[in-house]
């Protein structure tokens, strides 16, 4: 019986560590989009655009962060994101880890 309790507790811990993490977002929300372009510099964006908001997310790896940003950007109606870099969170909320920042864009033409 004890083995089942340990197995159940282990399973709960595993599932809670995989909980969905969404970016923090400050900005406008528009009708959802189906695709999002990714840029790392505003100089690379060739279309006219406006910034509709700002995203932040704790850094758990480049591909993971990129996928989370893209998925969330679709829900807020962004056509593209510019990943602007990372900063160290000194507030203590994320244990001093890197925070990745991005701008959400809406094409204007």
C-alpha positions as CSV (number, residue, x, y, z in Angstrom):
1,X,0.0,0.0,0.0
2,X,2.9,2.4,0.8
3,X,4.3,1.9,-2.7
4,X,1.0,3.1,-4.2
5,X,1.2,6.3,-2.2
6,X,4.8,7.0,-3.3
7,X,3.8,6.2,-6.9
8,X,0.8,8.5,-6.7
9,X,2.9,11.3,-5.1
10,X,5.6,11.0,-7.7
11,X,3.0,11.2,-10.5
12,X,1.4,14.3,-9.0
13,X,4.8,16.0,-8.8
14,X,5.6,15.1,-12.4
15,X,2.3,16.4,-13.7
16,X,2.5,19.6,-11.7
17,X,6.0,20.3,-13.0
18,X,4.6,20.1,-16.6
19,X,1.9,22.7,-15.9
20,X,1.0,25.1,-18.7
21,X,3.1,28.3,-18.5
22,X,1.8,31.3,-20.4
23,X,3.8,34.4,-21.1
24,X,2.9,37.6,-19.2
25,X,1.3,40.0,-21.6
26,X,0.6,43.7,-21.5
27,X,-1.2,45.1,-24.5
28,X,-4.1,44.9,-26.9
29,X,-5.9,41.7,-27.8
30,X,-7.3,41.3,-31.3
31,X,-9.0,38.4,-33.1
32,X,-6.8,35.3,-33.2
33,X,-4.4,34.7,-36.1
34,X,-3.2,31.4,-37.5
35,X,0.5,32.1,-38.1
36,X,3.1,34.2,-36.5
37,X,6.4,35.4,-38.0
38,X,9.4,35.5,-35.7
39,X,12.1,38.2,-35.8
40,X,15.1,39.0,-33.6
41,X,15.5,42.6,-34.7
42,X,13.1,45.3,-35.8
43,X,15.4,46.0,-38.7
44,X,14.5,42.6,-40.2
45,X,10.8,43.3,-40.4
46,X,10.0,44.4,-44.0
47,X,6.3,45.0,-43.6
48,X,4.7,48.0,-42.0
49,X,3.5,47.2,-38.4
50,X,2.5,48.5,-35.1
51,X,3.4,47.1,-31.7
52,X,0.3,45.9,-30.0
53,X,1.9,44.6,-26.8
54,X,4.8,43.2,-24.8
55,X,5.5,39.6,-23.8
56,X,7.7,38.2,-21.1
57,X,8.5,34.7,-20.1
58,X,10.9,32.8,-17.9
59,X,13.7,31.3,-20.0
60,X,13.5,27.4,-20.1
61,X,15.4,27.2,-23.4
62,X,15.3,28.9,-26.8
63,X,12.9,26.6,-28.6
64,X,10.6,26.2,-25.7
65,X,10.3,30.0,-25.2
66,X,9.9,30.6,-29.0
67,X,7.1,28.0,-29.2
68,X,5.3,29.5,-26.1
69,X,5.6,33.0,-27.6
70,X,4.2,31.9,-31.0
71,X,1.3,30.0,-29.5
72,X,0.3,32.9,-27.2
73,X,0.8,35.5,-30.0
74,X,-1.7,33.7,-32.1
75,X,-4.3,34.0,-29.3
76,X,-3.8,37.8,-29.0
77,X,-4.0,38.4,-32.8
78,X,-0.4,39.1,-33.5
79,X,1.0,38.7,-37.0
80,X,4.6,38.6,-35.7
81,X,6.8,38.9,-32.7
82,X,10.2,40.4,-32.2
83,X,12.2,38.6,-29.5
84,X,14.2,41.5,-28.1
85,X,16.4,39.7,-25.7
86,X,16.5,38.6,-22.1
87,X,17.0,40.2,-18.7
88,X,17.7,38.8,-15.2
89,X,14.7,39.0,-12.9
90,X,15.9,40.6,-9.7
91,X,12.4,40.8,-8.2
92,X,12.7,37.3,-6.8
93,X,9.5,36.1,-8.5
94,X,11.3,33.7,-10.7
95,X,14.3,33.0,-8.5
96,X,16.7,35.3,-10.3
97,X,16.4,33.5,-13.7
98,X,16.5,34.9,-17.2
99,X,13.3,36.5,-18.5
100,X,12.9,36.7,-22.3
101,X,11.2,39.7,-23.7
102,X,9.3,40.1,-27.0
103,X,7.1,42.7,-28.8
104,X,3.8,41.5,-30.4
105,X,3.2,43.1,-33.8
106,X,0.2,43.6,-36.1
107,X,0.9,44.3,-39.7
108,X,-0.8,47.5,-40.9
109,X,-0.9,46.8,-44.7
